[in-house]
């Protein structure tokens, strides 16, 4: 049997977070061991509710379709605020509830969703759980899960502000470096930001955390020798360089779903299953906002596109010798990339020294970061894969 990639999803659901979680959950190639929650698109109260409702819809769907149940992921509540700045939100895009204002009429949350979040709640029978609970917070759950598997075999998919990821590193950098890779949706490198002129939302929401996480890539080499060095350091109880990957706005704008495809493949499914009913409740909001706010007839589903990248990286164990066709589909660079943490106008901005005459000089942080930065992708595949995986569209790929 093919081994599934164990993953942790760190998230702030979020409309595109919801599709990202659903895409990962339905993929045959991954095993979601934990979902850790962070502040971000909305406050933690809404984040908790949305995560519970997403996992309820997936569980309800399995029962409706009489599918064999999957391993329940652990749901851990993480950071409710950034490391050093005041919280920011993205309710202008996601709605005040974070998921398209669905709870009043379009999709009712289960009445007992709050009880499901209580660790060892006796009134919730094991057979009716949608996820496992834990007494650990998000950063500690990340570290716990990394200790349950062999080094460099578990991927972290970070699709919200990076507070939990930074805290996990600060608490135990040796255990943190056991992660195979950290795939991040965040940043804007050669394009404008979205929450402000220079910064993408996730990096702006906690720039100090983003800078810490980028810094864990110091010394990383994507080669067989670099992979072995990481294993050796971990076996010696030392901190190893982390493989940090970012999917910034530069590339994630390639991962879109068009309004035409939404109308053709998704709307007709209506409420035919619990999952389709839930998705149709929130997706219509996304297309309305894209049309009203940006004058667009498509929706760039950043977080789900990041999950696709994670799926296509699975074959690479960390030595750079994965799928030989990978480079035909993605454009990337390894950058000494850091994040602005003090600027009045540039807070959260991705900073790269582009001066040619500096290339042989010392990097600005003494030791260079080495962040694998994706700058473009052939997004048409995303459209086909997400429509087939979630909506059974039957498109030839």
C-alpha positions as CSV (number, residue, x, y, z in Angstrom):
1,X,0.0,0.0,0.0
2,X,1.3,3.5,-0.9
3,X,2.4,5.4,2.1
4,X,0.4,8.6,2.9
5,X,2.3,11.7,3.8
6,X,1.5,12.7,7.4
7,X,0.7,16.4,7.5
8,X,-0.2,19.2,10.0
9,X,-2.4,22.0,8.7
10,X,-2.0,25.4,10.5
11,X,-5.0,27.5,9.5
12,X,-7.3,30.4,10.2
13,X,-10.5,29.4,8.4
14,X,-11.4,31.4,6.2
15,X,-13.2,30.6,2.9
16,X,-10.1,29.5,1.0
17,X,-8.8,27.7,4.1
18,X,-12.0,25.6,4.0
19,X,-11.4,24.5,0.4
20,X,-7.8,23.8,1.3
21,X,-8.7,21.6,4.2
22,X,-11.3,19.8,2.1
23,X,-8.9,19.2,-0.8
24,X,-6.3,17.8,1.6
25,X,-8.8,15.6,3.4
26,X,-10.1,14.1,0.2
27,X,-6.7,13.5,-1.3
28,X,-5.6,9.9,-1.2
29,X,-2.0,10.9,-0.7
30,X,-2.0,12.6,2.7
31,X,-3.0,11.8,6.3
32,X,-4.0,14.9,8.2
33,X,-2.7,14.2,11.7
34,X,-3.5,17.6,13.2
35,X,-5.1,20.9,12.4
36,X,-3.8,23.8,14.5
37,X,-5.8,27.0,14.7
38,X,-4.4,30.6,14.6
39,X,-5.8,34.1,14.6
40,X,-6.0,35.6,11.2
41,X,-8.9,36.1,8.8
42,X,-11.2,36.4,11.8
43,X,-10.9,36.2,15.6
44,X,-10.3,32.9,17.4
45,X,-14.0,32.4,18.3
46,X,-15.0,32.3,14.7
47,X,-11.9,30.3,13.7
48,X,-12.8,27.6,16.2
49,X,-16.4,27.5,15.0
50,X,-15.5,27.4,11.3
51,X,-12.9,24.6,11.8
52,X,-15.5,22.5,13.7
53,X,-18.1,23.1,11.1
54,X,-15.7,22.1,8.2
55,X,-14.8,18.9,10.0
56,X,-18.4,18.2,10.8
57,X,-19.3,18.6,7.1
58,X,-16.6,16.1,6.1
59,X,-17.6,13.6,8.8
60,X,-21.3,13.9,7.9
61,X,-20.4,13.4,4.2
62,X,-18.6,10.2,4.9
63,X,-21.6,8.8,6.8
64,X,-24.0,10.0,4.1
65,X,-22.0,8.3,1.4
66,X,-21.3,5.2,3.6
67,X,-17.5,5.7,3.2
68,X,-15.1,4.0,5.5
69,X,-14.1,6.6,8.2
70,X,-10.7,8.2,8.1
71,X,-8.4,8.8,11.0
72,X,-9.7,11.8,12.9
73,X,-7.3,14.7,13.0
74,X,-6.5,16.4,16.3
75,X,-7.9,19.9,16.5
76,X,-5.6,22.2,18.6
77,X,-6.4,25.8,19.5
78,X,-3.3,28.0,19.0
79,X,-2.4,31.6,19.1
80,X,-5.2,34.1,19.4
81,X,-3.0,37.1,18.6
82,X,0.3,38.0,16.8
83,X,3.7,37.9,18.6
84,X,4.2,41.7,18.8
85,X,1.6,43.7,17.0
86,X,-2.2,44.3,17.2
87,X,-4.3,41.8,15.3
88,X,-5.6,42.5,11.8
89,X,-8.5,40.7,10.1
90,X,-9.8,40.0,6.6
91,X,-13.5,40.2,7.2
92,X,-13.9,42.4,4.2
93,X,-13.3,39.3,2.1
94,X,-14.4,36.4,4.3
95,X,-17.3,38.1,6.0
96,X,-17.8,38.8,9.7
97,X,-18.1,35.0,10.4
98,X,-15.0,34.2,8.3
99,X,-16.9,31.9,6.0
100,X,-19.3,34.0,3.9
101,X,-22.0,34.8,6.4
102,X,-23.5,31.4,6.1
103,X,-24.8,30.7,9.6
104,X,-27.9,32.8,9.7
105,X,-29.8,31.0,6.9
106,X,-27.5,29.1,4.4
107,X,-25.9,26.6,6.7
108,X,-26.7,26.1,10.3
109,X,-23.8,25.1,12.6
110,X,-24.4,21.9,14.7
111,X,-26.0,22.9,18.0
112,X,-23.3,21.1,20.0
113,X,-20.2,22.3,18.1
114,X,-18.7,24.1,21.1
115,X,-18.9,20.9,23.2
116,X,-16.9,19.0,20.6
117,X,-14.0,21.4,21.3
118,X,-13.8,20.6,25.0
119,X,-11.1,18.0,25.7
120,X,-12.4,14.8,27.2
121,X,-16.0,16.1,27.1
122,X,-18.0,13.1,28.4
123,X,-21.3,13.9,26.7
124,X,-19.7,13.4,23.2
125,X,-19.6,9.8,22.3
126,X,-16.5,8.5,20.5
127,X,-18.4,7.4,17.5
128,X,-20.0,10.8,16.9
129,X,-16.7,12.8,17.1
130,X,-15.6,14.9,14.1
131,X,-12.1,15.3,15.4
132,X,-9.9,14.5,18.3
133,X,-9.3,17.1,21.0
134,X,-6.1,17.8,23.0
135,X,-5.0,19.6,26.1
136,X,-2.0,20.9,24.1
137,X,-2.1,24.3,22.4
138,X,-1.3,24.7,18.7
139,X,2.5,25.1,18.9
140,X,2.8,22.2,21.4
141,X,0.6,20.0,19.2
142,X,2.9,20.7,16.2
143,X,5.9,19.6,18.3
144,X,4.1,16.6,19.7
145,X,3.1,15.4,16.2
146,X,6.6,15.8,14.9
147,X,7.9,13.5,17.6
148,X,5.4,10.8,16.7
149,X,7.1,10.2,13.3
150,X,10.5,9.6,11.9
151,X,12.6,12.8,11.2
152,X,11.9,14.5,7.9
153,X,8.7,12.6,7.1
154,X,6.0,15.0,8.2
155,X,5.0,18.2,6.3
156,X,3.5,21.3,7.9
157,X,1.1,23.3,5.7
158,X,0.8,26.8,7.0
159,X,-2.0,28.7,5.4
160,X,-2.6,31.4,8.0
161,X,-0.4,33.9,9.9
162,X,2.8,32.1,11.1
163,X,2.4,32.7,14.9
164,X,2.0,29.0,15.8
165,X,4.9,28.0,13.6
166,X,7.2,30.6,15.1
167,X,6.2,29.6,18.6
168,X,6.8,26.0,18.0
169,X,10.3,26.8,16.7
170,X,11.0,29.0,19.7
171,X,9.9,26.4,22.2
172,X,11.9,23.5,20.8
173,X,14.0,24.3,17.7
174,X,15.5,20.7,17.6
175,X,12.1,19.1,17.4
176,X,10.8,21.7,15.0
177,X,13.6,20.9,12.6
178,X,12.3,17.3,12.3
179,X,9.6,18.7,9.9
180,X,10.2,17.4,6.3
181,X,9.3,20.9,5.0
182,X,7.0,23.8,5.9
183,X,4.9,24.9,3.0
184,X,3.6,28.4,3.6
185,X,1.0,30.5,1.8
186,X,2.3,34.0,2.3
187,X,4.3,36.9,1.1
188,X,4.4,39.1,-2.0
189,X,7.9,39.1,-3.6
190,X,7.7,40.8,-7.1
191,X,4.1,41.9,-7.0
192,X,2.0,44.3,-4.9
193,X,0.5,43.1,-1.6
194,X,-3.2,42.6,-1.0
195,X,-3.9,43.9,2.5
196,X,-1.7,46.9,1.8
197,X,0.6,48.1,-1.0
198,X,3.6,46.0,0.0
199,X,2.4,43.1,2.1
200,X,0.4,39.9,1.7
201,X,-2.2,39.3,4.5
202,X,-0.6,36.4,6.3
203,X,2.8,38.0,6.6
204,X,1.3,41.4,7.6
205,X,-0.8,39.7,10.2
206,X,2.3,38.6,12.1
207,X,5.5,39.9,10.4
208,X,7.7,39.0,13.4
209,X,6.5,35.3,13.2
210,X,7.1,35.3,9.4
211,X,10.6,36.6,9.9
212,X,11.4,33.9,12.5
213,X,10.1,31.2,10.2
214,X,12.1,32.4,7.2
215,X,15.2,32.5,9.4
216,X,14.9,28.8,10.1
217,X,16.0,28.2,6.5
218,X,19.6,29.4,7.2
219,X,22.0,26.8,5.9
220,X,19.4,24.7,4.1
221,X,20.6,22.9,0.9
222,X,18.1,21.1,-1.3
223,X,20.6,18.3,-2.2
224,X,21.2,14.7,-1.1
225,X,24.1,16.0,1.0
226,X,22.0,18.7,2.6
227,X,19.3,16.1,3.4
228,X,21.8,13.8,5.0
229,X,23.3,16.7,7.0
230,X,19.8,17.5,8.4
231,X,19.3,13.9,9.4
232,X,22.7,13.8,11.1
233,X,22.1,17.0,13.0
234,X,18.7,15.8,14.3
235,X,20.2,12.4,15.4
236,X,22.8,14.3,17.4
237,X,20.1,16.4,19.1
238,X,21.1,19.5,17.3
239,X,19.1,22.1,15.3
240,X,19.0,21.4,11.6
241,X,18.1,23.9,8.8
242,X,14.5,23.8,7.8
243,X,13.1,23.5,4.3
244,X,10.9,26.6,4.1
245,X,8.7,27.0,1.0
246,X,6.5,29.9,0.3
247,X,3.7,30.3,-2.1
248,X,3.5,34.1,-2.4
249,X,0.9,36.1,-4.3
250,X,3.3,35.9,-7.3
251,X,2.4,32.3,-7.9
252,X,-0.8,31.8,-6.0
253,X,-2.7,34.1,-8.4
254,X,-2.4,31.2,-10.9
255,X,-4.6,29.0,-8.8
256,X,-8.1,30.1,-9.7
257,X,-11.6,28.9,-10.1
258,X,-13.7,30.8,-12.7
259,X,-17.3,31.9,-12.2
260,X,-18.2,29.9,-15.3
261,X,-16.8,26.7,-13.8
262,X,-18.5,27.4,-10.5
263,X,-21.9,27.8,-12.3
264,X,-21.3,24.7,-14.5
265,X,-19.8,22.2,-12.1
266,X,-20.6,23.3,-8.5
267,X,-23.9,25.1,-8.3
268,X,-25.9,22.2,-9.9
269,X,-24.7,19.9,-7.1
270,X,-26.8,22.0,-4.7
271,X,-27.3,20.1,-1.4
272,X,-27.0,16.6,-3.0
273,X,-24.5,15.7,-0.2
274,X,-23.8,17.3,3.1
275,X,-20.4,18.5,1.8
276,X,-21.8,20.0,-1.4
277,X,-24.5,21.8,0.6
278,X,-21.8,23.3,2.9
279,X,-19.5,24.3,0.0
280,X,-22.3,25.9,-2.0
281,X,-23.3,27.9,1.1
282,X,-20.0,29.7,1.3
283,X,-18.6,29.7,-2.3
284,X,-21.2,32.1,-3.7
285,X,-19.9,34.8,-1.3
286,X,-16.4,34.5,-2.7
287,X,-17.5,35.2,-6.3
288,X,-19.7,38.1,-5.2
289,X,-16.8,39.7,-3.3
290,X,-14.4,39.1,-6.2
291,X,-16.8,40.8,-8.6
292,X,-17.8,43.7,-6.3
293,X,-14.4,44.4,-4.7
294,X,-11.9,43.5,-7.5
295,X,-14.1,43.4,-10.7
296,X,-13.0,39.8,-11.3
297,X,-15.0,36.8,-12.6
298,X,-12.6,34.3,-11.0
299,X,-11.5,33.5,-7.5
300,X,-7.8,32.9,-6.7
301,X,-8.0,30.2,-4.0
302,X,-4.6,30.8,-2.5
303,X,-4.7,28.2,0.3
304,X,-6.0,25.4,-1.8
305,X,-3.4,26.1,-4.4
306,X,-0.8,25.8,-1.7
307,X,-2.2,22.4,-0.8
308,X,-1.8,21.4,-4.4
309,X,1.9,22.5,-4.3
310,X,2.3,20.4,-1.1
311,X,0.8,17.3,-2.8
312,X,3.1,17.7,-5.8
313,X,6.2,17.9,-3.5
314,X,5.5,14.6,-1.7
315,X,7.8,12.6,-3.9
316,X,10.7,14.7,-2.9
317,X,12.0,13.4,0.4
318,X,14.0,16.6,0.9
319,X,17.0,15.8,-1.3
320,X,15.7,17.6,-4.4
321,X,15.4,14.3,-6.3
322,X,11.6,14.0,-6.5
323,X,9.3,14.0,-9.5
324,X,11.5,14.7,-12.6
325,X,8.6,16.5,-14.2
326,X,8.0,18.9,-11.3
327,X,10.2,21.7,-12.7
328,X,8.0,21.7,-15.9
329,X,5.0,22.8,-13.8
330,X,6.5,25.3,-11.3
331,X,8.9,28.2,-11.4
332,X,10.8,28.9,-8.2
333,X,14.0,30.4,-6.8
334,X,16.0,30.0,-3.6
335,X,16.1,33.5,-2.0
336,X,17.7,35.1,1.0
337,X,14.3,36.4,1.9
338,X,13.4,38.1,5.2
339,X,10.4,40.1,6.4
340,X,10.1,43.8,7.4
341,X,9.0,44.1,11.1
342,X,9.2,47.8,11.7
343,X,8.1,49.8,8.7
344,X,5.2,52.2,8.9
345,X,4.1,51.5,5.3
346,X,6.0,48.2,4.7
347,X,5.2,46.1,7.7
348,X,5.1,42.4,6.5
349,X,6.9,43.2,3.2
350,X,9.1,40.5,1.7
351,X,12.7,41.8,1.6
352,X,15.2,40.6,-0.9
353,X,18.5,42.3,-1.7
354,X,18.5,42.6,-5.5
355,X,21.7,44.7,-5.9
356,X,24.0,42.8,-8.2
357,X,27.1,44.4,-6.7
358,X,26.1,42.9,-3.3
359,X,26.0,39.3,-4.4
360,X,29.5,38.4,-3.2
361,X,29.2,40.4,0.0
362,X,28.0,39.2,3.4
363,X,24.2,38.8,3.7
364,X,22.3,41.4,5.8
365,X,21.6,38.9,8.6
366,X,25.1,37.5,8.8
367,X,24.0,34.1,7.5
368,X,21.7,34.0,4.5
369,X,18.2,32.6,4.6
370,X,17.5,30.1,1.8
371,X,13.7,30.1,1.2
372,X,12.4,28.1,-1.7
373,X,10.1,30.8,-3.3
374,X,7.5,29.8,-5.9
375,X,7.0,32.5,-8.5
376,X,4.7,30.9,-11.0
377,X,2.7,27.7,-11.7
378,X,0.6,26.2,-14.4
379,X,-2.7,26.9,-12.7
380,X,-4.9,25.2,-15.2
381,X,-4.1,21.9,-13.5
382,X,-5.3,23.3,-10.2
383,X,-8.7,24.0,-11.8
384,X,-8.9,20.4,-13.1
385,X,-7.6,18.7,-9.9
386,X,-9.9,20.6,-7.5
387,X,-13.0,20.1,-9.6
388,X,-12.2,16.4,-9.9
389,X,-11.1,15.8,-6.4
390,X,-13.9,17.7,-4.6
391,X,-16.7,17.9,-7.1
392,X,-16.2,14.7,-9.2
393,X,-16.2,16.7,-12.4
394,X,-14.7,14.0,-14.5
395,X,-12.3,16.3,-16.4
396,X,-9.5,14.6,-18.3
397,X,-6.1,15.7,-17.0
